[in-house]
Each structure stands twice: as structure tokens, then as C-alpha cells.
Amino acid sequence: MKTFKSNVELVFNNLNSEKPSRNTIGILAIKERFETALPRSIPLNGYSLESHQKNEYSRWLKINTVATKFKNYKAVYISLKHPDRAPGDITAAEMRFVANIADHYSGGLVRTSHTQNLLLPLVHNSNLVSLWRELSSTNLSAANIDTMQDIICCPGFEFCSLANTTSIPIAHEIQNLFTDPDELQALGNIQIKISGCMNACGHHHIGHIGILGVDKKGEEWFQITLGGRADEKLQLGKRLGPAVDRASITSTVEVIIRHYLSERIDQQEHFLTTLDRIGIDSFKEAVYG
């Protein structure tokens, strides 16, 4: 193993020494291909919000938009996560609608994300209210980005011949565990990722809570991992314990969440922080007794 490692390092160092200089790879030419004219600001036409709308809009603004490097512009996520749709699913009519609002508000730009959502990368602040109103009219304004409802999920065996188990119905069941917007916000960013087989299309291995479907003698079972993450502290999730059956998977996830809520120091303590502090054995005891 040491010899193999030394040989890999030798090849890697040789590759580094052969890297072309920055001046020879046409960085400026590449950069020009990605220069984007900022979308113009569209007058609001006197749009006003009623009191209940103000609360909904404020929540959406906080959760579904992020600052950009351009002053007065935000990136806006369009959530495709809702208990009444498969994660990441969008109809042809909805996609045409998104294309129209992208033309109107974001210079024709719309991106897909690995989290199975859509992103309007550049929306002027003065247009956010009218954009939200339009999204609300088509059930595309769910304010749940980076919440427990924002589940990454593979198609499962409903749509994939490789899958061992179902996936989408489990995502819906978990999404329905916590539907109150205030409760979702209080839970914080808990990333749940579901894969119906070992190909890991749902990225379960880097989910804060990962779910992997396995086939045991023709029956659906699910392995659970905790603590996966894909940020600067990258790590794969650790297996919680024995797989659970189809009838138990959703209630098991609820036990994990409830245990986190009972053990966290305060509302600001993230799921991963609590997990690191009390250890996976504490969650194992809560689930398996």
C-alpha cells in the first residue's frame, strides 16, 4: 500500500509540474462566454401585499433567496419539493411558465440544481414581490429550501429498473411529518437524501440523514446513515444500525428527528452539531432501544 501511495504521489507531482500557465489557456476568452448582462429592473406597478401575504412573502424571501455578487440582485430558488409532487418533478405547463418568468425577471436565465430545484440566478430586488405573486399563483412558491422538506430523492422502482425499493412515497411521508412552516424553520437545515439502490443517485451517503433501499429476499428494507455532509468538512454518513422494514422507515426518521429536538442545546444548534456532541450511539439507543 505504501508503494502504491508513493507511485500515485509521484505521478500527481509530475502532472502538477506540467500544468500550463494561466496565460496560455485562454482564461479571458472563456470568461467572455459567461459574461451576463444584468436583467433590467421592472416597475412593480403598485403591487401591494395584504397582511397574511406579507408573512408568507417574508418567509419565502428569507428561505428561497440568496445574495449575489451584484448589488441589488438576488438568486431565487424555485422549490420543486412538495408532498403533492415527486421531488424535482415539474410539468410541461409549469416549465413553460418558468421559462416565461425567467425571460421577464432573470434575463432568460434559469438553472437546475443538484438538489432537484430550479434557480433564477439574477433577479432585481424591486421585482421580488411581483415574482413571488406569480410563483404563488402556480404552486411554485413553497418556502422550504434547505429545510427537512427539501429532500433529494431518486425515482425508486416506480420509474427505475435498477432500484431495489420505492423512494418517492417515502419522501412524501417524511415531508408530511412536519408541514407547519414555523416548525420547519425551527428544525433548521436537515438534509435528507434517499437512494433506492447502491448506485446512490439520491446521494444518501452525504445526507445528514441518509436512506438506502436494499432488497432482502424480495422485501424492501432500508439502511439509515447519519452525519454525512458535502461541505468543507466532507464525510460519509455512518450506519446507524440494522436495516428497518418498509413499514418502519418513516417512523424511524421521525424518532431520529424527535431525539435531535430533545437533545439539542437550543434552536440554533444544528443537527450535525448535536450528533457530533452526543454521538451516534445516542440515536441508536433512541431507535433500537
C-alpha angles and dihedrals in degrees: 000000000000091000091049091049091050091051091050091050090049093053091044092052091049090052090051091052091054097053112127118243118260091249093061103053100065099246093165092050090051092046092054090060090061100043108125127200109228113248113251122252112258118210114249094228092223096300112176132183129226117231096263090046091053091061093047092046093048091052092048091047092052097044107031103039132068133188120257132204089259117086114246094011129107134189110236125207119212105207117223092184118105133129090247095058136049110257108273094008121138131170125235090248091051091048091053088050091051090049090054095049090045088056090047101043111015108038092260092301123135126158134196118224132211086242089069095251134111127244132205098203101199123031121157115238091237090061099051097093095051091044091052091050091054094046090049091056091062103039092254098115100084107150099215108108110145092006129116089269091060092087122169107219137172120225093258123204092313087079108006126071091202097058123108095199146012118276113170097060089051091052089052092049092051092046089055093055091078117022103147107105094220091049091050091053091048090054091057127201107342110164113208118187126185129198123182093206143010092277084083098213087157091056090234092161092067097041120115079229112021125192122195121187117222133181117233112183091325095314129112116249131167132214116208125210127187133201103029116150139168101201129098088298093057116186139150118245119259120236111255097207141281118359117264126222128251094263092055106041099089095044089048091056089050091053089052092050094045090049090052091051092050094047105040116105094228141336091280095060107103122227092248092049091053091046092051091047100048099026133232092276089070090058090044090056091049092052104037102022 
